[in-house]
Amino acid sequence: MNILIFGASGATGRHLVAQAIEQGFHVTAFVRNPGKLTLKHSRLRVVLGNVTNYGLVKKTVKGHDVVFSALGASSPFKYDECIAYGVQNIVRSMEESYVDRLISMSFIGVKESRPQGGFVIKYIAPVLLHTEIKLHQEIEYLIKRSALNWTIIRPSTLSNGPHSGVYRIGEYVSATTPVSLISRADVADLMIRQVKDSSYIRTAPAIMY
Ligand SMILES: NC(=O)c1ccc[n+]([C@@H]2O[C@H](COP(=O)([O-])OP(=O)(O)OC[C@H]3O[C@@H](n4cnc5c(N)ncnc54)[C@H](OP(=O)(O)O)[C@@H]3O)[C@@H](O)[C@H]2O)c1
């Protein structure tokens, strides 16, 4: 199984790469800054580039079975239009190359799932993180209107905690505390599980402890 990961040098992306390798997949990591991805493995290929480069994205997508996106802006307060443009490139390249499985990381703070996120996500995030929310709503729109077999994963507040494999997931799970956490390693765990699980195709489950 050939897996392609966009955002592979990021804090969650690096977990995705490591866990995918651990599970025996052949992994392509698409990165613009190779120094941030130190893992080396015979089943890991690194493609250097920017997701805004449609030609390169299309060439890279070809031949893969599953595509992951853990793309994100360098700051939650900065709107980076390159990312929405990049997701558009990914979706278009996949449709044109008949690669149809996309697993993408979003944020529970988007309008549809915000009430599930607890006090902070419900009342404070829309004020403080409106830029990040706007970006994820746009990305979700681009993905949902595609013909792909997509799964959008909506994590609550991210932490750098351990990989436990134990968390709550679903379209209706709700926070039981004002701030609900989930580790990046467990978000990666859930995303990788989607490779062999079709239950969440064309849905957007939330994930939290
Ligand atoms: N913070 C939270 O509590 C929270 C909660 C839920 C969801 N989220 C969302 O989760 C996502 C991932 O979070 P994270 O902390 O893992 O993010 P991160 O560490 O900032 O990683 C983002 C990745 O995207 C890459 N990237 C950005 N623009 C790119 C471009 N134009 N071309 C190629 N690659 C590009 C970055 O590359 P470089 O390494 O070169 O910068 C990096 O690898 C974000 O979208 C964030 O909004 C965050």
The ligand as an ORCA input file, in Angstrom:
! r2SCAN-3c Opt
* xyz 0 1
  N      -3.391     23.536     17.784
  C      -4.523     22.877     18.023
  O      -4.946     22.726     19.191
  C      -5.277     22.286     16.867
  C      -6.442     21.557     17.133
  C      -7.096     20.903     16.094
  C      -6.610     21.014     14.793
  N      -5.489     21.764     14.535
  C      -5.020     21.785     13.129
  O      -4.216     20.637     12.928
  C      -3.349     20.836     11.811
  C      -1.974     20.256     12.092
  O      -1.433     20.805     13.284
  P       0.137     20.647     13.611
  O       0.341     21.252     14.952
  O       0.580     19.265     13.331
  O       0.709     21.636     12.470
  P       2.222     22.045     12.058
  O       3.216     21.420     12.974
  O       2.251     23.529     11.911
  O       2.384     21.355     10.621
  C       1.846     21.914      9.473
  C       2.538     21.295      8.285
  O       2.055     21.902      7.075
  C       3.163     22.171      6.243
  N       2.877     23.212      5.270
  C       2.296     24.419      5.500
  N       2.224     25.119      4.352
  C       2.767     24.346      3.388
  C       2.989     24.515      2.001
  N       2.603     25.640      1.373
  N       3.565     23.507      1.299
  C       3.946     22.350      1.922
  N       3.769     22.136      3.234
  C       3.192     23.121      3.959
  C       4.243     22.597      7.226
  O       5.506     22.599      6.588
  P       6.815     23.246      7.295
  O       7.280     22.169      8.249
  O       7.731     23.492      6.184
  O       6.341     24.499      7.992
  C       4.065     21.508      8.278
  O       4.685     20.327      7.873
  C      -3.378     22.338     11.542
  O      -4.135     22.543     10.354
  C      -4.116     22.933     12.734
  O      -4.891     24.052     12.352
  C      -4.817     22.386     15.546
*
